[in-house]
Amino acid sequence: MTLHELELTLANLRHAWHGDEWPGLPKVVQSCLAQLNLRAPPKNTRIQAISKCLQSLSALMEQEGRALARKQQEPPYHNRLHTADTLVALTTLLLRSRALDQTGATTPSECEWLGLLAMLGHDFRHPGQINRFQQDIESATVAQLRPLMRDCGLSVADQAHVAALILFTDPLQAPPLHQKWRDPHHFDLQQLECMAILLEEADILASCLPETGPALGQSLKQEWQRVHFTAAESVATAAGRRQFLKTSLFSSPASRDLAIPQKVAQQILSSEPRRHRRTPASKPGQTT
């Protein structure tokens, strides 16, 4: 999937979200699994457990989200649409990672299954608030997911793996992690931290694209206004968006190959006040 195809998918999700054609998170999950050609072999009890958890969690999140929406209590930003955004973004990054893989692997890895499960659940029952301390909301999310993961038969090791991935989605975890794995030659999705980088990128990707980002900024403003967070006044402004884009990190080989950093840089440049914009250097014999 190309970046343009991802943008079309995000647009289709928004059309459905604001109309009467919302597919529901279970169908979004199934679509992502199909694109990745991920199937649960009948005799592979480990994958069967992860698959069952994906089905059960997506159905529960859809049910609870619809109930909140009827009472106008679903968070304006951390809602089912955001979860769908992150799932299709992660799927795009995983597909591009496979295309770049030089190891010759032909079968999907369990790490992809676990990555999708962590992405689906990373904002499970998000309160629409902000962290009071590091990994505050992420820790609460993990605590609420553990009974479901256990009941679906996930091993203790896989539960811990999913939990670790979700804890890494705290934005404060991103800078040191991207710095640690900045060498693309060492990037390996079998490593939990590398998969965590893909989840971090997928978590913010829709917000970093010009077609979807500004509206998501408005949604985040509404969410923060509910809890009287002072940053609500600036998050959706031109300056606030520019600062967000400047701090957004995309360092994985997949995001680089999709030219996401360039897409972000173009928006930063175009949003700079005119007097601060840099003009391209003149070529020999060229006048300005």
KAZI-V722847 format. One record per helix or strand of 2 or more residues. SS is the DSSP state (H for helix, E for strand). FROM is the first residue (numbers start at 1). TO is the last residue. If there is no record, write none. Layout:
<<SS & FROM & TO> <SS & FROM & TO>>
This chain:
<<H & 3 & 17> <H & 25 & 35> <H & 45 & 70> <H & 80 & 100> <H & 110 & 121> <H & 136 & 151> <H & 156 & 167> <H & 171 & 180> <H & 184 & 186> <H & 192 & 208> <H & 213 & 226> <H & 232 & 235> <H & 238 & 247> <H & 253 & 257> <H & 260 & 271> <H & 274 & 276>>
